[in-house]
Amino acid sequence: MNARIEAAGAVLVRPTPEGPEVAVVHRPRYDDWSLPKGKLDPGETFEQAALREAHEEIALATDLVRVLGALTPVDIHVSGFRLHPIVGVADVPPTLRPADGEVARVIEAPLEVLLDPAHVTWRTLERDGRSFAIPTLLACEAEIWGATAMVLAEFLTLLGWPGPPPR
């Protein structure tokens, strides 16, 4: 097995008058929705890398964020990355802007929406001649699946989410 490339991602929770939201970015290069994330720089901790990537990708003022802890690392087989998700909360709603060239759009997905079973669907993914049914979270025009959905599912489970409905 090849060595994994260590990466970190930010599960950034921010308050709004309507309720807490999680930042998700659209990457046109891969046409997917994901967390702000990227490879660790030499000497960085996972927390430092997650905050740096959030600053670089969505202009997050990292001094506004309290790191709450880490979720379970996820191996992303298609890229060779091992993603270490770091949960942080901003007590004051930060202004987020997508980075030119890397991120096309930032959405703040309401936790209320992500926790609602009506916002989960199933998609079929083809890999190596096999079909897999995978849960997909729907929020603010985004279809969140794969590693990002796995990370968010663990986070939502900690908040009482029962998991995706049966297929």
Backbone as CSV, one residue per row, in Angstrom:
resi,resn,N_x,N_y,N_z,CA_x,CA_y,CA_z,C_x,C_y,C_z
1,MET,0.846,-1.191,0.000,0.000,0.000,0.000,0.880,1.238,0.000
2,ASN,0.532,2.215,-0.790,1.293,3.456,-0.857,1.110,4.271,0.411
3,ALA,2.117,5.092,0.706,2.023,5.971,1.870,0.922,6.993,1.632
4,ARG,0.232,7.318,2.665,-0.826,8.318,2.571,-0.239,9.716,2.694
5,ILE,-0.876,10.658,2.041,-0.509,12.064,2.142,-1.387,12.659,3.225
6,GLU,-0.763,13.165,4.269,-1.525,13.717,5.394,-2.111,15.077,5.018
7,ALA,-3.392,15.232,5.288,-4.112,16.469,4.997,-5.038,16.784,6.168
8,ALA,-5.470,18.029,6.230,-6.406,18.442,7.275,-7.514,19.272,6.647
9,GLY,-8.695,19.178,7.245,-9.845,19.933,6.783,-10.558,20.577,7.954
10,ALA,-11.200,21.695,7.694,-11.889,22.448,8.744,-13.394,22.242,8.663
11,VAL,-13.966,21.727,9.730,-15.418,21.711,9.902,-15.702,22.978,10.707
12,LEU,-15.986,24.050,9.980,-16.145,25.359,10.596,-17.617,25.629,10.872
13,VAL,-17.955,25.746,12.144,-19.319,26.045,12.562,-19.367,27.534,12.914
14,ARG,-20.378,28.205,12.363,-20.518,29.631,12.674,-21.957,29.930,13.042
15,PRO,-22.151,30.832,13.997,-23.507,31.192,14.409,-24.136,32.171,13.422
16,THR,-25.441,32.074,13.299,-26.214,33.084,12.578,-27.509,33.266,13.361
17,PRO,-28.254,34.323,13.109,-29.534,34.493,13.796,-30.500,33.333,13.532
18,GLU,-30.360,32.668,12.374,-31.256,31.555,12.027,-30.785,30.225,12.604
19,GLY,-29.577,30.172,13.112,-29.029,28.940,13.661,-27.631,28.675,13.118
20,PRO,-26.921,27.704,13.691,-25.546,27.442,13.280,-25.455,26.876,11.859
21,GLU,-24.329,27.206,11.215,-24.077,26.757,9.849,-22.660,26.189,9.757
22,VAL,-22.437,25.378,8.712,-21.118,24.805,8.435,-20.681,25.280,7.050
23,ALA,-19.436,25.738,6.949,-18.909,26.225,5.675,-18.506,25.053,4.781
24,VAL,-18.953,25.114,3.522,-18.618,24.107,2.513,-18.220,24.870,1.247
25,VAL,-17.196,24.366,0.548,-16.691,25.065,-0.634,-16.898,24.230,-1.893
26,HIS,-17.089,24.936,-3.009,-17.185,24.271,-4.313,-15.847,24.446,-5.031
27,ARG,-15.266,23.319,-5.427,-13.998,23.325,-6.157,-14.270,23.005,-7.616
28,PRO,-14.156,23.987,-8.504,-14.465,23.729,-9.910,-13.534,22.701,-10.546
29,ARG,-12.303,22.626,-10.063,-11.338,21.666,-10.632,-11.859,20.240,-10.550
30,TYR,-12.549,19.923,-9.459,-13.084,18.576,-9.258,-14.597,18.533,-9.358
31,ASP,-15.223,19.708,-9.510,-16.673,19.847,-9.530,-17.310,19.130,-8.342
32,ASP,-16.805,19.441,-7.154,-17.388,18.850,-5.957,-17.455,19.873,-4.833
33,TRP,-18.201,19.503,-3.811,-18.348,20.313,-2.603,-17.539,19.634,-1.515
34,SER,-16.761,20.412,-0.796,-15.926,19.826,0.250,-15.698,20.836,1.361
35,LEU,-14.976,20.390,2.349,-14.532,21.274,3.415,-13.314,22.038,2.921
36,PRO,-13.015,23.186,3.517,-11.705,23.785,3.254,-10.652,22.783,3.741
37,LYS,-9.724,22.406,2.866,-8.778,21.350,3.241,-7.540,21.411,2.371
38,GLY,-6.490,20.721,2.831,-5.271,20.631,2.051,-4.184,19.907,2.809
39,LYS,-3.056,19.702,2.123,-1.916,18.982,2.681,-1.277,19.758,3.828
40,LEU,-0.699,19.001,4.746,0.064,19.609,5.827,1.378,20.150,5.289
41,ASP,1.790,21.299,5.794,3.121,21.816,5.540,4.065,21.195,6.570
42,PRO,5.349,21.111,6.268,6.296,20.525,7.233,6.209,21.221,8.591
43,GLY,6.127,20.413,9.639,6.099,20.936,11.002,4.736,21.380,11.503
44,GLU,3.711,21.330,10.660,2.373,21.774,11.069,1.635,20.681,11.824
45,THR,0.789,21.098,12.747,-0.164,20.175,13.355,-1.395,20.124,12.459
46,PHE,-2.266,19.157,12.702,-3.510,19.076,11.927,-4.359,20.324,12.157
47,GLU,-4.397,20.806,13.397,-5.177,22.008,13.697,-4.635,23.215,12.939
48,GLN,-3.310,23.379,12.947,-2.708,24.512,12.235,-2.983,24.431,10.738
49,ALA,-2.872,23.231,10.170,-3.107,23.062,8.732,-4.558,23.347,8.373
50,ALA,-5.498,22.859,9.185,-6.922,23.086,8.902,-7.238,24.582,8.923
51,LEU,-6.725,25.297,9.907,-6.978,26.737,9.995,-6.277,27.492,8.862
52,ARG,-5.051,27.093,8.526,-4.341,27.748,7.420,-5.100,27.563,6.109
53,GLU,-5.552,26.327,5.861,-6.291,26.065,4.623,-7.591,26.865,4.582
54,ALA,-8.284,26.965,5.713,-9.522,27.754,5.752,-9.225,29.228,5.488
55,HIS,-8.111,29.705,6.001,-7.724,31.094,5.728,-7.403,31.282,4.240
56,GLU,-6.635,30.351,3.668,-6.234,30.465,2.266,-7.416,30.302,1.310
57,GLU,-8.336,29.396,1.628,-9.409,29.064,0.691,-10.655,29.920,0.830
58,ILE,-10.940,30.378,2.060,-12.177,31.147,2.240,-11.969,32.428,3.053
59,ALA,-10.703,32.842,3.190,-10.356,34.092,3.874,-10.833,34.125,5.325
60,LEU,-10.836,32.978,5.965,-11.262,32.907,7.362,-10.259,33.627,8.258
61,ALA,-10.759,34.514,9.094,-9.926,35.147,10.120,-9.776,34.118,11.245
62,THR,-8.647,33.434,11.265,-8.478,32.284,12.166,-8.481,32.666,13.637
63,ASP,-8.226,33.927,13.949,-8.255,34.343,15.353,-9.679,34.354,15.911
64,LEU,-10.685,34.205,15.044,-12.076,34.150,15.492,-12.530,32.728,15.822
65,VAL,-11.671,31.735,15.586,-12.076,30.332,15.683,-11.503,29.671,16.937
66,ARG,-12.375,28.982,17.655,-11.964,28.101,18.761,-11.977,26.677,18.242
67,VAL,-10.858,25.988,18.310,-10.805,24.592,17.889,-11.423,23.747,18.997
68,LEU,-12.418,22.919,18.608,-13.096,22.060,19.578,-12.488,20.668,19.642
69,GLY,-11.907,20.209,18.535,-11.304,18.884,18.533,-11.299,18.264,17.155
70,ALA,-10.865,17.016,17.124,-10.712,16.295,15.860,-11.770,15.203,15.733
71,LEU,-12.138,14.926,14.487,-12.997,13.788,14.164,-12.104,12.666,13.635
72,THR,-12.701,11.554,13.281,-11.965,10.396,12.793,-11.335,10.691,11.429
73,PRO,-10.039,10.391,11.258,-9.425,10.574,9.937,-10.101,9.688,8.892
74,VAL,-10.144,10.184,7.658,-10.771,9.474,6.548,-9.730,9.289,5.449
75,ASP,-9.553,8.046,4.997,-8.670,7.787,3.868,-9.454,7.993,2.583
76,ILE,-8.911,8.831,1.700,-9.537,9.122,0.423,-8.737,8.358,-0.631
77,HIS,-9.248,7.219,-1.024,-8.486,6.296,-1.858,-8.157,6.849,-3.237
78,VAL,-9.040,7.631,-3.843,-8.781,8.120,-5.198,-7.636,9.127,-5.237
79,SER,-7.379,9.836,-4.135,-6.315,10.839,-4.116,-5.100,10.417,-3.300
80,GLY,-5.264,9.417,-2.436,-4.169,9.012,-1.565,-4.037,9.857,-0.310
81,PHE,-5.005,10.715,-0.059,-4.958,11.567,1.126,-5.565,10.862,2.333
82,ARG,-5.019,11.147,3.493,-5.670,10.821,4.774,-6.076,12.158,5.364
83,LEU,-7.399,12.408,5.372,-7.949,13.681,5.818,-8.225,13.646,7.315
84,HIS,-7.650,14.603,8.024,-7.869,14.748,9.461,-8.805,15.933,9.673
85,PRO,-10.100,15.664,9.943,-11.053,16.761,10.126,-10.922,17.394,11.507
86,ILE,-10.886,18.708,11.518,-10.780,19.484,12.750,-12.027,20.357,12.868
87,VAL,-12.710,20.255,14.002,-13.926,21.040,14.238,-13.555,22.316,14.978
88,GLY,-14.035,23.426,14.434,-13.837,24.712,15.081,-15.123,25.508,15.044
89,VAL,-15.260,26.413,15.993,-16.454,27.256,16.027,-16.018,28.712,16.087
90,ALA,-16.712,29.532,15.332,-16.496,30.979,15.359,-17.638,31.576,16.175
91,ASP,-17.299,32.230,17.269,-18.341,32.812,18.120,-18.991,34.030,17.476
92,VAL,-18.282,34.652,16.556,-18.786,35.788,15.796,-18.822,35.346,14.341
93,PRO,-19.929,35.581,13.627,-19.968,35.134,12.232,-18.880,35.808,11.390
94,PRO,-17.890,35.028,10.920,-16.851,35.633,10.089,-17.352,35.854,8.662
95,THR,-16.727,36.792,7.989,-16.995,37.000,6.568,-16.132,36.011,5.802
96,LEU,-16.742,35.240,4.910,-16.022,34.237,4.141,-16.056,34.610,2.664
97,ARG,-14.904,34.500,1.999,-14.792,34.791,0.571,-14.007,33.673,-0.093
98,PRO,-14.464,33.185,-1.252,-13.726,32.126,-1.939,-12.400,32.639,-2.522
99,ALA,-11.377,31.783,-2.455,-10.074,32.115,-3.033,-10.128,31.971,-4.544
100,ASP,-9.614,32.949,-5.240,-9.580,32.906,-6.705,-8.811,31.676,-7.178
101,GLY,-9.392,30.994,-8.165,-8.704,29.884,-8.795,-8.900,28.536,-8.151
102,GLU,-9.072,28.489,-6.846,-9.200,27.206,-6.166,-10.629,26.922,-5.717
103,VAL,-11.288,27.940,-5.248,-12.649,27.805,-4.719,-13.560,28.742,-5.498
104,ALA,-14.639,28.184,-6.051,-15.568,29.003,-6.826,-16.631,29.636,-5.948
105,ARG,-17.001,28.936,-4.884,-18.139,29.396,-4.083,-18.035,28.841,-2.675
106,VAL,-18.506,29.614,-1.718,-18.619,29.168,-0.328,-20.093,29.217,0.037
107,ILE,-20.586,28.134,0.622,-21.939,28.173,1.176,-21.838,27.884,2.664
108,GLU,-22.819,28.385,3.386,-22.937,28.057,4.800,-24.180,27.185,4.926
109,ALA,-23.951,25.894,5.039,-25.049,24.930,5.114,-25.621,24.928,6.529
110,PRO,-26.899,25.259,6.676,-27.511,25.268,8.012,-27.509,23.872,8.632
111,LEU,-27.099,23.784,9.892,-27.124,22.491,10.575,-28.530,21.914,10.608
112,GLU,-29.527,22.787,10.731,-30.918,22.332,10.732,-31.245,21.562,9.451
113,VAL,-30.737,22.036,8.322,-30.965,21.362,7.041,-30.203,20.041,6.994
114,LEU,-28.924,20.077,7.378,-28.108,18.866,7.332,-28.640,17.770,8.257
115,LEU,-29.246,18.154,9.371,-29.797,17.183,10.320,-31.139,16.604,9.880
116,ASP,-31.776,17.207,8.889,-33.099,16.786,8.433,-32.981,15.611,7.468
117,PRO,-33.548,14.435,7.804,-33.463,13.270,6.915,-34.018,13.525,5.513
118,ALA,-34.889,14.509,5.373,-35.432,14.827,4.051,-34.363,15.404,3.114
119,HIS,-33.224,15.809,3.673,-32.143,16.380,2.871,-31.004,15.382,2.631
120,VAL,-31.331,14.095,2.701,-30.381,13.038,2.371,-30.965,12.243,1.216
121,THR,-30.145,11.991,0.221,-30.550,11.152,-0.897,-29.437,10.136,-1.136
122,TRP,-29.668,9.257,-2.076,-28.657,8.249,-2.405,-28.214,8.449,-3.840
123,ARG,-26.936,8.305,-4.099,-26.413,8.358,-5.460,-25.635,7.072,-5.703
124,THR,-25.540,6.682,-6.963,-24.786,5.496,-7.331,-23.431,5.932,-7.871
125,LEU,-22.394,5.323,-7.349,-21.033,5.629,-7.750,-20.422,4.378,-8.368
126,GLU,-19.764,4.535,-9.504,-19.098,3.421,-10.183,-17.608,3.498,-9.895
127,ARG,-17.033,2.409,-9.394,-15.593,2.313,-9.161,-15.139,0.907,-9.508
128,ASP,-14.128,0.820,-10.351,-13.542,-0.469,-10.706,-14.584,-1.491,-11.142
129,GLY,-15.558,-1.031,-11.936,-16.574,-1.931,-12.462,-17.646,-2.341,-11.464
130,ARG,-17.648,-1.729,-10.287,-18.660,-2.031,-9.268,-19.485,-0.790,-8.989
131,SER,-20.738,-1.001,-8.619,-21.634,0.097,-8.266,-21.812,0.143,-6.756
132,PHE,-21.784,1.351,-6.226,-21.971,1.561,-4.798,-23.058,2.609,-4.591
133,ALA,-23.948,2.370,-3.651,-24.938,3.366,-3.257,-24.351,4.139,-2.086
134,ILE,-24.260,5.465,-2.241,-23.676,6.278,-1.184,-24.642,7.403,-0.803
135,PRO,-24.730,7.689,0.503,-25.600,8.784,0.925,-25.028,10.129,0.491
136,THR,-25.909,11.038,0.155,-25.540,12.371,-0.296,-26.371,13.387,0.482
137,LEU,-25.692,14.363,1.078,-26.372,15.424,1.823,-26.693,16.564,0.854
138,LEU,-27.909,17.075,0.942,-28.358,18.164,0.081,-28.538,19.419,0.925
139,ALA,-27.832,20.485,0.547,-27.949,21.738,1.297,-27.576,22.906,0.396
140,CYS,-28.422,23.900,0.321,-28.125,25.144,-0.403,-27.621,24.872,-1.813
141,GLU,-28.303,24.049,-2.554,-27.950,23.710,-3.933,-26.730,22.804,-4.048
142,ALA,-26.131,22.408,-2.960,-24.939,21.551,-2.978,-25.331,20.097,-2.763
143,GLU,-24.633,19.216,-3.484,-24.725,17.782,-3.241,-23.396,17.361,-2.631
144,ILE,-23.436,17.031,-1.354,-22.227,16.720,-0.598,-22.152,15.212,-0.411
145,TRP,-21.089,14.601,-0.952,-20.966,13.153,-0.893,-19.501,12.790,-0.673
146,GLY,-19.207,11.520,-0.650,-17.832,11.062,-0.497,-17.265,11.373,0.873
147,ALA,-15.981,11.693,0.901,-15.280,11.926,2.161,-15.898,13.066,2.958
148,THR,-16.331,14.126,2.261,-16.929,15.258,2.973,-18.222,14.838,3.661
149,ALA,-19.039,14.043,2.982,-20.273,13.547,3.602,-19.957,12.634,4.779
150,MET,-18.893,11.843,4.661,-18.511,10.966,5.776,-18.121,11.789,7.000
151,VAL,-17.325,12.826,6.788,-16.909,13.695,7.895,-18.127,14.371,8.513
152,LEU,-18.975,14.958,7.669,-20.155,15.641,8.196,-21.113,14.677,8.878
153,ALA,-21.218,13.441,8.377,-22.090,12.448,9.024,-21.602,12.145,10.437
154,GLU,-20.297,12.022,10.618,-19.782,11.790,11.978,-20.087,12.988,12.870
155,PHE,-19.854,14.187,12.355,-20.138,15.396,13.126,-21.617,15.490,13.480
156,LEU,-22.488,15.249,12.502,-23.932,15.312,12.739,-24.387,14.243,13.720
157,THR,-23.759,13.073,13.682,-24.092,12.006,14.628,-23.804,12.449,16.060
158,LEU,-22.726,13.188,16.250,-22.417,13.719,17.583,-23.486,14.697,18.067
159,LEU,-24.227,15.274,17.115,-25.309,16.213,17.453,-26.668,15.532,17.551
160,GLY,-26.687,14.192,17.404,-27.940,13.456,17.547,-28.559,12.970,16.255
161,TRP,-27.922,13.192,15.122,-28.445,12.735,13.835,-28.484,11.215,13.798
162,PRO,-29.611,10.605,13.391,-29.704,9.145,13.396,-29.024,8.477,12.195
163,GLY,-28.520,9.269,11.242,-27.897,8.702,10.056,-28.832,8.772,8.879
164,PRO,-28.334,8.356,7.712,-29.173,8.449,6.519,-30.343,7.483,6.586
165,PRO,-31.456,7.850,5.966,-32.598,6.930,5.924,-32.242,5.718,5.068
166,PRO,-32.925,4.599,5.282,-32.639,3.413,4.457,-32.901,3.713,2.986
167,ARG,-32.166,3.041,2.167,-32.333,3.225,0.725,-33.544,2.509,0.234
